[in-house]
Amino acid sequence: VWIKPMEFELSAGLIGFPDVTKYELLVNEEELPFMWIRSVEHHELGFVVIEPSEILSDYEIELPNDDVEKLGIEKQEDALIFNIVTINDGASIDEATVNLIGPLVLNKQTKQGKQIIVQNYMSLSARHPILSGSVKEPSN
């Protein structure tokens, strides 16, 4: 069952797609926790996303103050955070990874968002295994 799409704007686009700024969040209840963001103008451009709280118990990000101000985020509840999921061709979902370094941060109220490189990126991975359950690497 598809839920009504939510349109939003990424004024700076996504990394690699700076000129594509209007997106929609597509949610199919049967595919949760996975969702899609898709360009409104170029439907062939889409990405699988997930809310980090669905897969990670300890994901904490530090956002630059100027980005928080530009997005008008006054309290944590104003923000939606999504991470882009990568599933390589021919790979199973067990091999999927998630980009923890460059999350999409959206203001729920204004529908304005930005892909932000978090300030604590050195402790995170752009190809974090989605099934690990924790940001911290297991110790051997």
Buried (B, 14 or more C-beta within 10 A) or exposed (E): EEEEBBEBBBEBBBEEBEEBBBBBBBBEEEEEBBBBBBBBEEEEBBBBBBBBEEBBEEBEBEBEEEBBEBBEBEEEEBBBBBBBBBBEEEEEEEEBBBBBBBBBBBBBEEBBBBBBEBEEBEEBBBEBBBEBEEBEEEEE
